[in-house]
């Protein structure tokens, strides 16, 4: 079980870092509304730019904590718990703008993995 938890930690962390550090300014088929970037996505949700920076910073910190948690397990549950809250919020935002279910799938997958990480 420990190996599964650690694998999920790495998968989630690298995925979040990819979304927030590599692809934030790029179009993906999962962006909310008709957004072509992270900034446009937050605008589509009716959220201020400052919120994008807060959420992005938290997700980068969570990612680092999940990776560091391989060696310092005390970081894992708090990081996964915060991620659970953020991913519920992400899913709610997709519902708010009436996105197709397909656009919400990544938020649900990461939510599921974060729950698994927290429980393992």
Buried (B, 14 or more C-beta within 10 A) or exposed (E): EEEEBBEBBBBBBEBBBEBBEEBBEEEBEBBBBEBEBBBBBBBBBEBEEEEBEEBBEBBBEBBBBBBBBBEEEEBBBEBBBBBBEBBBEBBEBBEBBEBEEEBBEBBBBBBEBBBBBBEB
